[in-house]
Amino acid sequence: MKVRRSVRPLRWVAVREVRADVPLLVCLAVLVALLTAVAAAGPGLLDRLAGRALASRLEQEQQVEPGILFSARFEPADSADADAWASDLAEDLLPVTEVIANAAPDALNGGLVHDSTRVELPFLRTVVGAGEAGLGLVYASDAPGRGAYVEGRPPARSGKRVEIAVSTRTRDALKLRLGQKLPLSPGALENVQATAVVVGFFTTDGAGTKSGDAKAASAEGGDRLWHEVPLLAGPSRFPPRSAAGLDWEARALVAPGTVTALQAQAGAVLTVTWGMRLDLDEGTAARFAGDQGQGELQRLLVRYPDDARSVFCGDIADFGGMFCEIGPHPASTLQHSTHLPDALTDFGRQWRQGRVVISFALASLLVVGLLAAAVTALLAVRRSLDAHRLQRARGASATGLALARAVHTAPAVLLGLVAGIAAARSLPGPSPAYGQALLVAGLVWLLLPALTWHALRDRSARTGDGSAPFSAGRRLTAEAVVLLLAAAGVAALRTRGTAAEAGPDPLLAAVPALLGLATVAVLVRCYPLPVRILARMSARRRGVVALIALSRAAKEAPARALALLVLVVTLAGAVFGGFVAGTLAEGRREAAGWQVGADASYLGAQRSPAVAERLAQVRGVRETVSVRQLRVDPTSATSGSRYGIASLVGIDGARLRAAAPHSPAARALDAAGLTGPRSGTGIRVLATGARAGDRLTVTLHGRKMDLRVAGPLPDDVLQDPALGPVRGTTPSRERLLLADNRDLTAIGASDYEGSSLLLYGPHLDVQTLRSLVPRAGHDTAVGELRIRSEEEADAAADGMISVLRAAHTTCTALAVLLALLALVLELLLSAEARGRTTAYLRTLGLGGRATTGLHFLQLLPMVVAAVAGGTALGLTLPALLGPALDLREFTGGPAAPTPHPDLLLTAALGAGLGMLVVVAVGVETWIGRRRGLGAVLRLGRNGD
C-alpha cells in the first residue's frame, strides 16, 4: 500500500511538469506558425504585391487614353452621295476591330481588350442662340446609352438626316433646344451644306439620369470619352475678335451613317482610331512584374502591332497609299502609338526600390520573431535550470538533456510548421517557399536545445574571479565582430545592390539584424555611463530608490541586450517605414510642383499662341508667366574659351515676382536688377560658374549675340519649380543662363527648344482648361496642359505607394506584437531578481509608492536607450543603404526628395513603449504586494 501511495504523487508531479510546459509549447507553436508562414509566403507575397502595383500602374497610365492606339485613314466609298446613307460605318469597322482584338497575344490571358472606336470630323460652322460656333462631329462606339440622356435620345443609326446629341452644358451655353435645326456650313471640313437636328441632351456627371445614380451613366459608357474629348462635355469660348471668327467651339455625337454621308459630300479623307486597353488581373500582372516578366511583356507589346497590321492588310509598308479596305472604303494600313513600354520601364526602376522597402520589412519581422523565440527559450531554460542542474549532479549529460528538450518540443514545432505552411498555401499565387519555412522552423526548434546545452555544459560550472577577464575579452571580441559584419553588410549592399530574383534577398535580410546588433553593442557600452552619473548625483540626495534603481540599471545593461535588440530592430523598422512613406508622399507632391511649375502650365505655347491666349483668359487665371528655353554653346568674349553647353532660360521676371513672390528665380532677377529698364546692348544674364562682368558670345543662325553676366546664378534657382516644365522636357545640362524675356526680343519664337505658359490662380476652371487642351496624349499638336491638382491626385492614387504602405504597415504591426511578447517574456525573466531586491528593501521599510518608482526607474534607461537607438537607426537607414534605395526613382524632380520622417508614428511608438513599461511596472508592483517575503527570500539561496 505504501508503494501505491508513493506512485500517485509522482504522477501528479509529472502532470504538473507537463502543465508547466504547456504555455511554452503553445508560445513556441504560435511563433513557428507565424514565422514559417512569413518565410514561406514571402516570395509569393512579393510577386502578388508586384502584380497589384503593376495592375494599378497600368490602370493609372491609361486614365488619359487607352494604352495602344491604332489608326487608319479611309476615303469615301465609291458610290453616289444618295447611297452614302445606306453604308453602315459601324458594321464596316467591326471586322477590323475583331482583327485587332484577335491579334492580342495569348500570354496576356485576355488582358488586352478593345476599348473604343472613334471617328472625329473636322469642325463645321453653324449659328446658335449664343452666336457663331465651330461644331465638331464625333462617332464613338463607347458613347453613352439612352440611360445617360436627360432629354431626347441618341442619334439614330438608320435614317437620312444629320442628327446630333450634345451635353447639357453645351445645351445651356449655346442656348439649344430639342428638335432645333442647325445649318452646317463649311469650316475645317469643306464642301458641306447640311442641316443638323438636335435630338438629345446627355449628362456627363450622372446627375439627372433616369436611374438617379451617377454610376448608371458610367456603366453605359462615357466616362473616359468625356476625359479624352472634353469638348463633348462642354463647349469652349473663343476670346473676342479671335482670328477664327467664332464665338464658341463644341463637339456633338452623331451616328455612323452621318459620318459617311458628310464624308461623301466633302470628299474628305477621315481617320478612324481604335483604342486597346491593357487591363491585367493581379495574377497575370504578377507574372510580368519581375525583371524577366517585364522584358517578356515589352516584347509582346512590340510584336503585337506588327501582328495586327499583318493580319489586317498583309505585310504592306505604309507609303501613304490606300492599299487596304475598310468595308467599301479604300484605307491605309494601320498605324499605332503607345506609351506603355515607357511606363513599364519606369515601373521596373521603381519596383526594384520598392522591393528593397518590402524586403527590409519582411526581414525585420523575421528577425524580431526569431528574437522573441530566443527570449521564449531563455525563459524556459531559466525555469527548468534547477531541475536540470540536479539531473546533471546525478550524472546526466548536457548533450542528453539538450536532446531531451529537442524531442520534447518537436511536436509543437512540427504543429507550428504545418500550420504556417497551410496558411501560406491558402494564399493565392505561386507555391510557398518550403525550404525557407523549414530553415526558419529549424532555427526556432534548435534554440531551446542549444541554450539548454550552453547553460549546463561543464564550463558553466566554473566560478571565481578568473573568468571575468576572459568574459570581458570575449565580449570585446564579439562586439568588434558584430561591428565589422554590420559595416561589411552595408558596404556590400551599397556596392552590389539588391538581388533581382524573386524572394527576399539574403544579404538584405541579414542587414537589419547586423545593424540592430551593432546599434545594441554601441548602446550597451554608452548608455550605462550617463546612468551611473545620474546614480552618483542621486546619492547626494535623500532616499535610496533612485540610487539603487539607476545603479542596477547600469550594472544590468549587458543582461538587457536581448530585450534592447528586440526593441531597437522593431522601432528601426517602423521608423524606417514611416520615413520612406512620408518622404515619398511629400516627394511626389514636390515633384508634381516641379512638373507643373505653377497651378497649371501649358507646354508648347510658342507652337499654338492662339490656344495660349484662350487659356490665359479662362475664369480663375489670375496671372500668366512665359518661360522659354534655348540651347546655346557660349564662348568667352575675351579669351575665346568655351563656356560649355548651357540652357538659356528666359522668364517674365516682373510677372513671376507678382505671381510667386517666393520664387528663387524671380528674387534673383529682381536682386540683380534684370527686371528693370534695359541699359546698353547685349543680353543680361545670371550664369552658373561665372562672375559678374564676364562677357559671353553665342551664335544663332550665323548671327552673334553678346551675353553680359550680371552675377552668378544662386544655387536655389536650379530647383525653382517655375523652371521645371521647360527643364524637365529637355536633356539635363550642367550650366544654366537665366535672363528676363524683355532682353530676348531678338530671338524668334521658333528658335526656342521649349516654352511654357505658367498659369496662376487659386481657383482655376479645370473643366474649361481641359476643353481647350484635352489630357489625352496622342494629340500633341496642340501642346500639353498640366494641372497641379490633377498631378497631385495621380501621385496620391499611385498603387505602388499604397502597396508599400500596406506591406510595411502589416509587417510593422506584426513586429510590434512580437516585440511586445518578447518584452513581456524578458520582464518575466528578470522579475525574480527585481522581486528579491524589492523584498530586501521592503524588510527595511520601503513603501508601495517607492517600490513602484524603483521598478520604473530601473526599466526607464533601457526604454530611453531603445527609443533613441531605434529612432536614430531608422532615420539613418536610407543613407546607409545608399544606392540600394534611391527614392528619387519614385518621385522624379530635379533632386532627391527632401526627407520627411513620420514624426507622429515615431512619437506614437515611443509613447506606446512607455505605456507598456508603466503597465508592466504597475502589474509587477501589484503582484509584489500580494506576494509574501517568504516566497522571495529563502534561506540557503545564494546571496540571500
Secondary structure, 3 states (H helix, E strand, C coil): CHHHHHHHHHHHHHHHHHHHHHHHHHHHHHHHHHHHHHHHHHHHHHHHHHHHHHHHHHHHHCCCCCCEEEEEEECCCCCCHHHHHHCCHHHHHHHHHHHHHHCCCHHHCCCEEEEEEEEECCCEEEEECCEEEEEEEEEECCCCCHHHEEEECCCCCCCCCEEEEEEHHHHHHHCCCCCCEEEEECCCCCCCCEEEEEEEEECCCCCCCCCCCHHHHHHCCCHHHHHHCHHHCCCEECCCCCCCCCCEEEEEECCHHHHHHHHHHHCCCEEEEEEEEECCCHHHHHHCCCHHHHHHHHHHHHHHHHHHHHHHHCCCCCCCCCCEEECCEEECCCEEEECHHHHHHHHHHHHHHHHHHHHHHHHHHHHHHHHHHHHHHHHHHHHCHHHHHHHHHCCCCHHHHHHHHHHHHHHHHHHHHHHHHHHHHHCCCCCCCHHHHHHHHHHHHHHHHHHHHHHHCHHHHCCCCCHHHHHHHHHHHHHHHHHHHHHHHHHHHHHHCCCCCCCCCHHHHHHHHHHHHHHHHHHHHHCHHHHHHHHHHHHCCCCCHHHHHHHHHHHCCHHHHHHHHHHHHHHHHHHHHHHHHHHHHHHHHHHHHHHHCCCEEEECCCCCHHHHHHHHCCCCCCEEEEEEEEEECCEECCCCCECCCEEEEEECHHHHHHHCCCCHHHHHHHHCCCCCCCCCCCEEEEECCCCCCCEEEEEECCEEEEEEEEEECCHHHHHCHHHHHHHCCCCCCCEEEEEEHHHCCCCCHHHCCEEEEEEECCCCCHHHHHHHCCCCCCCCCCCEEEEHHHHHHHHHCCHHHHHHHHHHHHHHHHHHHHHHHHHHHHHHHHHHHHHHHHHHHHHCCCCHHHHHHHHHHHHHHHHHHHHHHHHHHHHHHHHHHHHHCCCHHHHCCCCCCCCCCCHHHHHHHHHHHHHHHHHHHHHHHHHHHHCCHHHCCCCCCCCC
